[in-house]
Amino acid sequence: MRKRYILEVIDGYLFLLPFIISVAVFLIGPLIYAFFLSFQNFSFLTPQKAQWVGLKNYLDLLHDPVFIKALSNTAIYAVGVVVIELILGLILALIANSNIRGKTFFRVAYYIPTVTSTVAVSVIFLYLFKADGLVNNILSRFGIQGPVWFNSVRFALPSIMMMAIWSSVGTYMVIYLAGLQDIPVELYEAAEVDGANEYQRFWSITLPLLRPVIFFNLVVSIIGALQVFDQAYVVSRGNGGPLNATMTVVLYIYNKAFSEFDMGYASAAAFILFIIIMALTIIQRMIFKDETN
């Protein structure tokens, strides 16, 4: 019996072996290597000139105005996008879950942008928000002079935020929708019999039972927002302009690593972002546990 158990364990690990090898080679190995690079002055162009600099890269980052600006932009982007898309996703889920005609059409329509290429969405928004684009043409009909959205220091980042919300809100809508459909109908019927109106049923039944879903969406949304890259790269053509208004942390890391080839400095920036994401995830996980107990 024990021999059979051992053979089953060996078989299980043999099935897992391809996954373990791929994770070790393509994730854990590069992660450890990048961690050591973050303490070096290293470039792939001249690897023989690598120098151990200790914490210098990390200390320099804390005094780098462009990196501080990238952190600020990413924080503003994350707060704005996460809050709006979670609220809007819940509203769309409530609409898609209601007894309206053609709700299947609305579900598909809301979700389609999420399966569209981020680069394609960015190109579409570049045309919509250009000086003589559709958005400014509509504004001009109301006597409003629209800005050059993506070339404006004031409006470039909000424009990217609008793009991100439009293209990702469908994902959170679908998750909310699954949570809504998991709530027993009997609870609503009992509340209705007791005289609770629709507003009271939402606050007393729907919202409390959706808390695990809300916190799951919150964790996923924050991680995704802090890693924003594609939209900022396409819109700014990779330079984070105008005047670093669209510079994000990941775009900053990309430029340092693959434009300036300063891999040590880029690795240090990447690990600072990693620490921020990990800390926020742990905090949210603790809250998530409290909400689901």
MOCORUR-V375809 format. One record per pair of residues at least 12 apart in sequence whose C-alpha atoms are under 10 Angstrom apart, sorted by the first residue. I is the first residue (numbers start at 1). J is the second residue. If there is no record, write none. Layout:
i:I j:J
i:I j:J
//
This chain:
i:31 j:267
i:31 j:271
i:33 j:267
i:34 j:263
i:34 j:264
i:34 j:266
i:34 j:267
i:34 j:268
i:34 j:270
i:34 j:271
i:35 j:264
i:35 j:267
i:35 j:268
i:35 j:270
i:35 j:271
i:36 j:52
i:36 j:54
i:36 j:264
i:36 j:267
i:36 j:268
i:37 j:50
i:37 j:51
i:37 j:52
i:37 j:53
i:37 j:54
i:37 j:57
i:37 j:262
i:37 j:263
i:37 j:264
i:37 j:265
i:37 j:266
i:37 j:267
i:37 j:268
i:38 j:52
i:38 j:53
i:38 j:54
i:38 j:55
i:38 j:56
i:38 j:57
i:38 j:58
i:38 j:263
i:38 j:264
i:38 j:265
i:38 j:266
i:38 j:267
i:38 j:268
i:38 j:269
i:38 j:270
i:38 j:271
i:39 j:51
i:39 j:52
i:39 j:53
i:39 j:54
i:39 j:55
i:39 j:56
i:39 j:57
i:39 j:58
i:39 j:264
i:39 j:265
i:39 j:267
i:39 j:268
i:40 j:52
i:40 j:53
i:40 j:54
i:40 j:55
i:40 j:56
i:40 j:57
i:40 j:262
i:40 j:263
i:40 j:264
i:40 j:265
i:40 j:267
i:40 j:268
i:41 j:53
i:41 j:54
i:41 j:56
i:41 j:57
i:41 j:262
i:41 j:263
i:41 j:264
i:41 j:265
i:42 j:261
i:42 j:262
i:42 j:263
i:42 j:264
i:42 j:265
i:42 j:266
i:42 j:267
i:43 j:257
i:43 j:258
i:43 j:260
i:43 j:261
i:43 j:262
i:43 j:263
i:43 j:264
i:43 j:265
i:44 j:257
i:44 j:258
i:44 j:261
i:44 j:262
i:44 j:263
i:44 j:264
i:45 j:261
i:45 j:262
i:45 j:263
i:46 j:261
i:50 j:264
i:51 j:264
i:52 j:264
i:53 j:264
i:55 j:268
i:56 j:265
i:56 j:268
i:57 j:264
i:57 j:265
i:57 j:266
i:57 j:267
i:57 j:268
i:57 j:269
i:58 j:264
i:58 j:265
i:58 j:266
i:58 j:267
i:58 j:268
i:58 j:269
i:58 j:271
i:58 j:272
i:59 j:268
i:60 j:265
i:60 j:268
i:61 j:265
i:61 j:266
i:61 j:268
i:61 j:269
i:61 j:272
i:62 j:269
i:62 j:272
i:66 j:240
i:66 j:243
i:66 j:244
i:66 j:247
i:66 j:248
i:66 j:249
i:66 j:252
i:67 j:244
i:67 j:247
i:67 j:248
i:67 j:249
i:67 j:252
i:67 j:253
i:67 j:269
i:68 j:247
i:68 j:248
i:68 j:249
i:69 j:243
i:69 j:244
i:69 j:245
i:69 j:246
i:69 j:247
i:69 j:248
i:69 j:249
i:69 j:252
i:70 j:240
i:70 j:244
i:70 j:245
i:70 j:246
i:70 j:247
i:70 j:248
i:70 j:249
i:70 j:250
i:70 j:251
i:70 j:252
i:70 j:253
i:71 j:226
i:71 j:247
i:71 j:248
i:71 j:249
i:71 j:250
i:71 j:252
i:71 j:273
i:72 j:245
i:72 j:247
i:72 j:248
i:72 j:249
i:73 j:157
i:73 j:226
i:73 j:244
i:73 j:245
i:73 j:246
i:73 j:247
i:73 j:248
i:73 j:249
i:74 j:157
i:74 j:225
i:74 j:226
i:74 j:227
i:74 j:228
i:74 j:229
i:74 j:246
i:74 j:247
i:74 j:248
i:74 j:249
i:74 j:250
i:75 j:222
i:75 j:225
i:75 j:226
i:75 j:248
i:75 j:249
i:76 j:157
i:76 j:158
i:76 j:161
i:76 j:225
i:76 j:226
i:77 j:157
i:77 j:158
i:77 j:160
i:77 j:161
i:77 j:162
i:77 j:164
i:77 j:222
i:77 j:225
i:77 j:226
i:77 j:228
i:77 j:246
i:77 j:248
i:78 j:161
i:78 j:221
i:78 j:222
i:78 j:223
i:78 j:224
i:78 j:225
i:78 j:226
i:78 j:227
i:78 j:228
i:79 j:221
i:79 j:222
i:79 j:225
i:79 j:226
i:80 j:158
i:80 j:161
i:80 j:162
i:80 j:165
i:80 j:225
i:81 j:158
i:81 j:160
i:81 j:161
i:81 j:162
i:81 j:163
i:81 j:164
i:81 j:165
i:81 j:166
i:81 j:168
i:81 j:169
i:81 j:221
i:81 j:222
i:81 j:225
i:82 j:161
i:82 j:164
i:82 j:165
i:82 j:169
i:82 j:217
i:82 j:218
i:82 j:219
i:82 j:220
i:82 j:221
i:82 j:222
i:82 j:223
i:82 j:224
i:82 j:225
i:83 j:165
i:83 j:218
i:83 j:221
i:83 j:222
i:84 j:161
i:84 j:162
i:84 j:165
i:84 j:169
i:85 j:162
i:85 j:164
i:85 j:165
i:85 j:166
i:85 j:167
i:85 j:168
i:85 j:169
i:85 j:170
i:85 j:171
i:85 j:172
i:85 j:173
i:85 j:217
i:85 j:218
i:85 j:221
i:86 j:165
i:86 j:169
i:86 j:171
i:86 j:172
i:86 j:173
i:86 j:176
i:86 j:214
i:86 j:215
i:86 j:217
i:86 j:218
i:86 j:221
i:87 j:169
i:87 j:172
i:87 j:173
i:87 j:214
i:88 j:165
i:88 j:166
i:88 j:169
i:88 j:170
i:88 j:172
i:88 j:173
i:89 j:110
i:89 j:165
i:89 j:168
i:89 j:169
i:89 j:170
i:89 j:171
i:89 j:172
i:89 j:173
i:89 j:174
i:89 j:175
i:89 j:176
i:89 j:177
i:89 j:217
i:90 j:169
i:90 j:170
i:90 j:172
i:90 j:173
i:90 j:174
i:90 j:175
i:90 j:176
i:90 j:177
i:90 j:180
i:90 j:207
i:90 j:210
i:90 j:214
i:91 j:173
i:91 j:176
i:92 j:106
i:92 j:107
i:92 j:110
i:92 j:169
i:92 j:170
i:92 j:172
i:92 j:173
i:92 j:174
i:92 j:176
i:92 j:177
i:93 j:106
i:93 j:107
i:93 j:110
i:93 j:170
i:93 j:172
i:93 j:173
i:93 j:174
i:93 j:175
i:93 j:176
i:93 j:177
i:93 j:178
i:93 j:179
i:93 j:180
i:94 j:173
i:94 j:176
i:94 j:177
i:94 j:180
i:94 j:206
i:95 j:107
i:95 j:173
i:95 j:177
i:96 j:108
i:96 j:110
i:96 j:173
i:96 j:174
i:96 j:177
i:97 j:176
i:97 j:177
i:97 j:178
i:97 j:180
i:97 j:181
i:107 j:170
i:107 j:173
i:107 j:174
i:107 j:177
i:108 j:170
i:108 j:174
i:109 j:170
i:110 j:166
i:110 j:167
i:110 j:168
i:110 j:169
i:110 j:170
i:110 j:171
i:110 j:173
i:110 j:174
i:111 j:166
i:111 j:167
i:111 j:168
i:111 j:169
i:111 j:170
i:111 j:171
i:111 j:172
i:111 j:173
i:111 j:174
i:112 j:167
i:112 j:168
i:112 j:170
i:112 j:171
i:113 j:164
i:113 j:165
i:113 j:166
i:113 j:167
i:113 j:168
i:113 j:169
i:113 j:170
i:113 j:171
i:114 j:164
i:114 j:165
i:114 j:166
i:114 j:167
i:114 j:168
i:114 j:169
i:114 j:170
i:114 j:171
i:114 j:172
i:115 j:167
i:115 j:168
i:115 j:170
i:115 j:171
i:116 j:167
i:116 j:168
i:117 j:167
i:117 j:230
i:118 j:163
i:118 j:164
i:118 j:167
i:118 j:168
i:118 j:229
i:118 j:230
i:118 j:231
i:118 j:234
i:119 j:230
i:119 j:231
i:119 j:233
i:119 j:234
i:119 j:235
i:120 j:231
i:120 j:234
i:121 j:163
i:121 j:164
i:121 j:166
i:121 j:167
i:121 j:231
i:121 j:234
i:122 j:160
i:122 j:163
i:122 j:164
i:122 j:167
i:122 j:230
i:122 j:231
i:122 j:232
i:122 j:233
i:122 j:234
i:122 j:235
i:123 j:231
i:123 j:234
i:123 j:235
i:124 j:163
i:125 j:150
i:125 j:159
i:125 j:160
i:125 j:162
i:125 j:163
i:125 j:231
i:125 j:235
i:126 j:149
i:126 j:150
i:126 j:159
i:126 j:160
i:126 j:163
i:126 j:234
i:126 j:235
i:128 j:149
i:129 j:146
i:129 j:147
i:129 j:148
i:129 j:149
i:129 j:150
i:129 j:151
i:129 j:156
i:129 j:159
i:130 j:146
i:130 j:147
i:130 j:148
i:130 j:149
i:130 j:150
i:130 j:151
i:131 j:145
i:131 j:146
i:131 j:147
i:131 j:148
i:131 j:149
i:131 j:150
i:131 j:151
i:132 j:146
i:132 j:147
i:132 j:148
i:133 j:146
i:133 j:148
i:135 j:147
i:135 j:149
i:136 j:148
i:136 j:149
i:150 j:235
i:150 j:236
i:150 j:241
i:150 j:242
i:150 j:245
i:150 j:246
i:151 j:235
i:151 j:236
i:151 j:241
i:151 j:242
i:151 j:243
i:151 j:245
i:151 j:246
i:152 j:241
i:152 j:242
i:152 j:243
i:152 j:245
i:153 j:241
i:153 j:242
i:153 j:243
i:153 j:244
i:153 j:245
i:153 j:246
i:154 j:242
i:154 j:245
i:155 j:245
i:155 j:246
i:156 j:232
i:156 j:235
i:156 j:236
i:156 j:240
i:156 j:241
i:156 j:242
i:156 j:244
i:156 j:245
i:156 j:246
i:157 j:232
i:157 j:235
i:157 j:240
i:157 j:241
i:157 j:242
i:157 j:244
i:157 j:245
i:157 j:246
i:157 j:247
i:157 j:248
i:158 j:245
i:158 j:246
i:159 j:231
i:159 j:235
i:159 j:246
i:160 j:228
i:160 j:231
i:160 j:232
i:160 j:235
i:160 j:246
i:161 j:225
i:161 j:231
i:161 j:232
i:163 j:231
i:164 j:225
i:164 j:228
i:164 j:231
i:168 j:221
i:168 j:224
i:169 j:221
i:171 j:217
i:171 j:221
i:172 j:213
i:172 j:214
i:172 j:216
i:172 j:217
i:172 j:218
i:172 j:220
i:172 j:221
i:173 j:217
i:175 j:213
i:175 j:214
i:175 j:216
i:175 j:217
i:176 j:210
i:176 j:213
i:176 j:214
i:176 j:216
i:176 j:217
i:177 j:210
i:177 j:213
i:178 j:210
i:178 j:213
i:179 j:206
i:179 j:209
i:179 j:210
i:179 j:211
i:179 j:212
i:179 j:213
i:179 j:214
i:180 j:206
i:180 j:207
i:180 j:209
i:180 j:210
i:180 j:213
i:182 j:209
i:182 j:210
i:183 j:205
i:183 j:206
i:183 j:209
i:183 j:210
i:184 j:205
i:187 j:201
i:187 j:205
i:187 j:206
i:188 j:201
i:188 j:202
i:188 j:204
i:188 j:205
i:188 j:206
i:189 j:201
i:191 j:204
i:191 j:205
i:208 j:291
i:208 j:292
i:209 j:291
i:209 j:292
i:211 j:288
i:211 j:291
i:211 j:292
i:212 j:287
i:212 j:288
i:212 j:289
i:212 j:290
i:212 j:291
i:212 j:292
i:212 j:293
i:213 j:288
i:213 j:292
i:214 j:288
i:215 j:284
i:215 j:285
i:215 j:287
i:215 j:288
i:215 j:289
i:215 j:291
i:215 j:292
i:216 j:284
i:216 j:285
i:216 j:288
i:218 j:281
i:218 j:284
i:218 j:288
i:219 j:277
i:219 j:280
i:219 j:281
i:219 j:282
i:219 j:283
i:219 j:284
i:219 j:285
i:219 j:288
i:220 j:281
i:222 j:277
i:222 j:280
i:222 j:281
i:223 j:274
i:223 j:276
i:223 j:277
i:223 j:278
i:223 j:280
i:223 j:281
i:224 j:277
i:226 j:248
i:226 j:249
i:226 j:250
i:226 j:273
i:226 j:274
i:226 j:276
i:226 j:277
i:227 j:248
i:227 j:249
i:227 j:250
i:227 j:251
i:227 j:273
i:227 j:274
i:227 j:277
i:228 j:247
i:228 j:248
i:228 j:249
i:228 j:250
i:228 j:251
i:229 j:246
i:229 j:247
i:229 j:248
i:229 j:249
i:229 j:250
i:229 j:251
i:229 j:252
i:229 j:253
i:229 j:254
i:230 j:250
i:230 j:251
i:231 j:246
i:231 j:251
i:232 j:245
i:232 j:246
i:232 j:247
i:232 j:248
i:232 j:250
i:232 j:251
i:233 j:246
i:233 j:247
i:233 j:248
i:233 j:250
i:233 j:251
i:233 j:252
i:233 j:254
i:233 j:255
i:238 j:251
i:238 j:252
i:238 j:254
i:238 j:255
i:238 j:259
i:239 j:251
i:239 j:252
i:239 j:255
i:240 j:252
i:240 j:255
i:249 j:269
i:249 j:270
i:249 j:272
i:249 j:273
i:250 j:266
i:250 j:269
i:250 j:270
i:250 j:273
i:252 j:266
i:252 j:269
i:252 j:270
i:253 j:265
i:253 j:266
i:253 j:267
i:253 j:268
i:253 j:269
i:253 j:270
i:253 j:273
i:254 j:266
i:254 j:267
i:254 j:270
i:256 j:269
//
